Amino acid sequence: MKKQIAYLVLAASLSLVPLTMTTGCAVTSGRESAKAYATDKKIATEIKTSMYSDPQVKGTEVVVNVLKGDVQLSGFVDTPEAKRRAEQIATSTPGVARVFNNIIVGTAPTPTGR
């Protein structure tokens, strides 16, 4: 009897794993189709690749999120020029509808003479 209960609990637990692993995904929550999700992933990859190869933007410090062609940039860069360049890269990528540039320009410490 105890074995049957243990098997039942195990089976119930295992059947819930797929639900818990997919609840945060835009596809399963109905915000985006699988095709749109794949397109958004492609756009994000193209943007990140361009940022990695650009000498002005530190691609490792910029986060790119895409949903239905809308791109959100976030993270930190050293200069306002790098922030503008990141936005230019995102805007010029095919498939991008809008760009929300939430990148923060870090301030360099001022020399104190010590």
C-alpha positions as a printed Julia matrix, in Angstrom:
114×3 Matrix{Float64}:
  0.0    0.0     0.0
  2.8    2.41    0.9
  4.54   1.61   -2.39
  1.42   2.45   -4.36
  1.08   5.79   -2.6
  4.75   6.55   -3.22
  4.36   5.72   -6.94
  1.24   7.88   -7.14
  2.99  10.85   -5.53
  6.0   10.4    -7.82
  3.82  10.2   -10.93
  1.87  13.3    -9.9
  5.09  15.21   -9.23
  6.61  14.24  -12.57
  3.47  15.23  -14.44
  3.69  18.76  -13.01
  7.31  19.36  -14.08
  6.48  20.41  -17.67
  3.97  22.95  -16.4
  6.4   24.55  -13.99
  9.17  24.74  -16.59
  7.08  26.55  -19.23
  4.92  29.0   -17.31
  7.27  31.96  -17.86
  7.62  31.51  -21.61
  5.9   34.03  -23.87
  4.77  31.25  -26.21
  2.96  29.23  -23.56
  1.39  32.26  -21.91
 -0.27  33.26  -25.19
  1.64  36.49  -25.76
  3.52  35.19  -28.77
  3.32  32.4   -31.35
  6.15  29.91  -31.78
  7.06  31.5   -35.14
  7.17  35.0   -33.62
  9.26  33.67  -30.73
 11.79  32.18  -33.17
 11.86  35.45  -35.13
 12.46  37.44  -31.94
 15.3   35.12  -30.93
 16.87  35.59  -34.37
 16.61  39.39  -34.06
 18.17  39.33  -30.58
 21.01  37.12  -31.81
 21.74  39.42  -34.75
 21.81  42.47  -32.5
 24.1   40.83  -29.94
 26.45  39.58  -32.68
 26.7   43.09  -34.12
 27.37  44.54  -30.67
 30.12  42.02  -29.96
 31.91  42.95  -33.18
 31.47  46.71  -32.71
 34.51  48.4   -31.13
 32.42  51.13  -29.48
 29.84  48.97  -27.7
 30.67  46.38  -25.08
 28.28  43.65  -26.16
 28.76  41.74  -22.92
 27.36  44.62  -20.89
 24.19  45.21  -22.91
 21.1   43.03  -22.43
 18.82  42.62  -25.46
 15.19  41.54  -25.03
 12.82  41.23  -27.99
  9.05  40.71  -27.99
  7.06  40.91  -31.23
  9.79  42.95  -32.9
 10.04  45.49  -30.07
 13.58  45.62  -28.7
 14.52  46.65  -25.18
 18.16  47.46  -24.52
 19.39  47.6   -20.94
 22.67  47.43  -19.07
 25.6   49.78  -18.63
 28.04  51.41  -21.04
 30.93  53.81  -20.52
 29.98  56.66  -22.87
 26.89  58.32  -24.37
 28.33  57.47  -27.8
 28.27  53.76  -26.93
 24.63  54.09  -25.86
 23.72  55.78  -29.15
 25.69  53.21  -31.14
 23.88  50.33  -29.43
 20.57  51.93  -30.38
 21.76  52.41  -33.98
 22.73  48.76  -34.21
 19.34  47.65  -32.9
 17.4   50.05  -35.12
 19.25  48.96  -38.27
 18.59  45.25  -37.66
 15.94  43.8   -40.01
 12.65  42.93  -38.3
 12.92  45.5   -35.51
  9.73  47.52  -35.04
 10.75  49.81  -32.14
 13.73  50.22  -29.84
 13.5   51.14  -26.17
 16.96  52.21  -25.07
 17.17  51.81  -21.29
 20.96  51.62  -21.22
 22.59  53.58  -18.4
 25.8   55.5   -19.01
 28.16  54.91  -16.12
 30.02  57.82  -14.67
 33.77  57.52  -14.42
 35.26  58.46  -11.05
 36.88  61.86  -11.05
 40.59  61.98  -10.22
 41.2   63.31   -6.73
 44.92  63.9    -7.12
 45.9   61.34   -4.5
